């Protein structure tokens, strides 16, 4: 079993809660006479942080099981991602059917596209294959996470110590091609370098080396090159574009990834002073953070199943959030755990009965 790092767990929990707040806080929040709602406008950036965390975590897991077969690796990633996700699909559909008063027809092509992890946000990026199932917008990031997991195994097993160089080169080529013809394939390879810098940081951590500018100069340089290419594309557009729409959106993601790494390195030089005071509170959320992330859109943000029962918006929203947390706990800590055990040890109960 992988020994969990408290600070990583705290960040995972923080990311989940922040994204929920990002989606539900749409008005002003006054604190000492100042509007602080701007602090919750960075949902995209926080998801980028989760990409880096994914790279860090998967590298630590791989380092502890260097001879792991693809079958074992695939099953662990598949069960971890898909068991809670399928639960979300089912409950989302049933809840919306209840709210509408009838069972509605499913777009099976869109469902298949999501099961194959081909989804993204159609309104924000060009040439998207399919949108998130049932309009569950946050699911856009799962396609990037999933294909990173698959490519991570391929590159590390196929190219061993040269895996990072392959990633860096392919990511830069994909970025250059993206400004010419953006599509799902080169978008995935372009973004691959973001979680991969998490991989590089985890390697340094495992080897007890300093996570600093010197030891991360190559991946940071590649990210800066990619960001510069995307920046040139933004300037070339010569038209007003939204901060959350392509091509500025991709530039925004890469710029923040670099900023996040720079801030972490500087903060790390000061032993991450104050980190625990700010983030320690979120550690208990870490184990259900994935469940919260993939279910909060329909259980909180777009929920209406209590609208006719509770008039007070704030009270209703608190209950929605509590329902989301309980649901996330159920699919992550009960359903996922039981199904996982049943698949891995299908004959355990039968064997114990025979020995009695």
N, C-alpha and C positions, 0 to 999 in steps of 0.2 A: 504494500500500500504506500502511495506517495505521501510523504510528510508534507502537510500543507504549510505554506508560508503565510503568516498572519497578515502581513501588509498586502499581499496579493488578494487574499480573501476579502479584506476590507475594501479594496478597489473594485472588486467584482460586485460586491453588494452596493457600493456607491453608484456604480454605473447603472445598475438596474433601477434604483430609486430615482436617480437624476433623470433618466429617460422618461419615467412616469410623470415626474413633476414638469418636465419640459413640455409634455403633451397636454397636461391639464391646466397649466398656468398660462392663461391667455390675456389676462388683464394686468393692471398695476398692483404692485405689492408695496405698500408704504412702510418703511422702517425708519423711525426717527425723522419723519418728514421727507424721506427720499424714496424714490421708486427703485426697488432692487430686483424687479422682475427680469431685467436684462441678464442677470446671472443665470437664468434658466433658459436662455435662448441658444444654447450650444449643444443641442442633442446630437447633431451630426458629428461634432468634434469628440464627444464622449464615446460614441460608437467606434470612432477611430482608435481611441485609447483601448477599447475592448479588443480590437484586432491585434494590437501590440501585446496585450496580456495573453491572448490565445497563443501567439508565437512563443512567448516565454514559457507558458505552462506545458505546451506540447513538446518542447525541447527537453524540459526537465523529465517528463514522463518517458521520452524516448531514450534519454541517457540512462535511466534506471532499468530499461528493458531493451538493450541494444540488439539482441538477437530475435526480437519479436517478429513473428511471421505477418505477412500482409493480412491473412485471414483473421488472425487475432486482433490486429490493429484496426482493420475495417469494422469488425463486429463491435469493438468498444466505442468507436466513433459513431457508428451507425445507431447503435442502441441509445447512446447518450443524447444524440440529436433527435432521432426520429420517434422514439417512444413518447416523450412529452409532446412533441410536435403533432403527432397523430391524435393524441388526446385533445389537444387544442383545436384541431380541425373539427373533430366530432362535436365537442361542446359548443364551439362557436356556431356551427351550423344549427344545432338543436336550440340554442338560446335565441338566435335570430329568427328561427321558425316560430318559436314561442311568442316572441315580440310581434311578429307579423300576423300571427294567428293561423298560419298554414305552412306546410312544407314547401319550400321553393326549389326550383330546379338548379342543379349544380353545373357549373361550367367545368366539364371533365377535362378539357384540354388545359385549362388553367391549373386544375388540381394536379394533373400529371406533370406539368411544368414545374410546380412547386416541389413535388416529390422527387423530381430529378435535379432540384436545386438550380433552376434556370431563371428564377424570379428576380426582378429589380423594379425600381420605381419608374414607370413609363413616362410620367409627366416631368421628370427631372433629368433623364438621361436618354441619349439617342439609341435607336435600334435595340430596344429592350425586347427580349423574347416573350416574356409573360409577366404580368403583375402579381403581387402577393395574393394568395388565395383568400377569397371573401373580403378583400380590401384591407387585410391586416398589414398595414404599411410597414411596421418595424421588421417584418420578415425579410425585407430586402437584403439585410446584412447577412442572413444565413447562407446565401449562395456564396458569398465571399469566404465565410468561415469554412464551409464544407469543402470547397475546392482547394483552399489552402491546406486543409488536413490531408486531402488526397495527394496533392502535389508535394507536400512535405515528405511523405513516405517515399514517393517516387524518387525525388531528388537526393534524399539522404542515403537511400539504398543503392541507387544507380550510380551516383557520382561521389559518394562518401565525403572526403574532405574538400572536394571541389564543388560541392552542392551550392554553397553560397555564391560562388562566382557565376555559376550557371543562372542562378536566380537574378543576380544583379544585371547580367548582360541581357537576359530575356526581358526583364522588367523595363530596361531602358529602350530596347527595340520596340516593345509593345507600346510604350509611351509615345515614341516617335510616330509609330503607325496610327496611334489613336487620334492624333490631330488631323490625320488624313482620312481615315475611315474608322470611326469609333464603333465598336461592336462588343458583344458579350465576351468573346475569346480574348482579344487584346486588353479589354478592361480587367479581366481576371488576372492576367499576367502582370499588368501594370501595377495593380494593387498588391500583388504578392510580396513586394519588397517591404510593405508596412508591417505585416506580422513577422516578416523575416528579421527585421531589426530586433524584435522581441526574442527571436531564436538566438541571435548573436549575443544579446544581453544575458540570456540564460546560460549560454556556453561560458561566458566570462564568470558568471555567478558560480557555476559548477566547478570551474577551475580555480575559484577563489582569487580571481583577477579583478582589478579595478574596472568598474563600469564607468568609463570616462571617455572624453573626446578622442584621446589617442587610440584607444582600443576599438573605438567605433567609427574611426575616420572613414573607412571604406563604405560601409552601408550609409552613413550620413552623406557622404559625397554623392553616392548614387541617388539618394532621395533628393538632394539639392538639384542634381541634374534633371531628374524627372520633373521636379517642381518648376524649374526654369523653363523646360519645354512646355509644360502646361500653362505657365504664365505668358509665354510668347503667344500661345494660341488664344488666350483671353484678350491680349492686346490686339491681335490680328482681327478679331471679330468686329471691331470698330462700331459696336452697337451697344445699347444699354441692355445689360443682362442682369437677372436676379442673382443675389448672392447664393441662393440655394438651387440654382439651375445650371446644368452643363452649358459651357465648359468651365464656368467659375467654380462649380461645386467640387470638381475633381482637384482643381488648384487649391481650393480651401481645405480639402481633406489632407493633401500632402503637406501643405504649409503648416497645418496644425500638428501633424505627426512630427515634423521636425522640431517645432516649438516645444511640444510635449517632451521630447527626448532631451532637448537642451535644458529645459527647466528641471527635469529629473536629475540630470547629471550635476547641475549646479546645486540643487537641493541635497543631493547625495553627499556632496562635499561637506555639507554641514550636518551630516548624520541624520538627514530627514527630520530635523527638529520640528516639533509640532505636529508631525504626521498622525500620531496615535490620537492626539486630542481631537483632530478633525475627522478622521476616518474610522477609528476603532469601533465606533457605534454601529457601523455597517457590516461587521463580521458575521453576525447571525443571519444576515440576509443572503450571504454568499451561496449557501447550499441550495437556495431556491431562486437565485437570481435569473437563471435561464428561464424558468417557468414564469416568473413575473414579466420578463421582457417579451416573451412570445404571446402572453395572454392579456396584458394590460390594455391593449387597444380596444378589444371588444368587451372586456369586463369592467373597464373604468372609463376610458376616453369616449367611446361611442355607446356606452351602456345606457339603457333607458328602462330596464325592467323594474326599477323602483320609482320611476317618475310619477306614476299615478298614486303611489302609496305615501311617499315622503315629499313634501313641498319644499323644504329647506334645502337649497342646493349644496351648501357646505356639509350638512349632515349626511346627505345622500352620497356625496363624493367620498367622505370618510368610510362609509359602509361599503361602497364599491371597492375601495382600496383594500379594506379588510377581507372582502370576498376574494379578491385577486390573490392576496397573500396566502389565504387558506387553500385556494385552488392550486396555486403553485406548489405549496407544501405537499398536497395530495398527489399530484402527478410526478413530482420529483422524488419525494421521500417515501411514498407508498407504492404507487403504480410502477414507476420505473424500477425501483429496487426489487419488487416482487417478480416482475416479468424478467428482469435480468437474471435473478437467481434461478427462476424456473427454466430459462433457456440454457444457462450454463450448467446447472445441476439438475437435469430433468429426472434422474433416477435416484436422487438422494433420499427422498421420502420413501420410495419403494424399497430401497436397500435397507433403510433403518427398520422398516416394518418386518422385513424378512428375517432380520437378525434378532428380533424379539422372541 
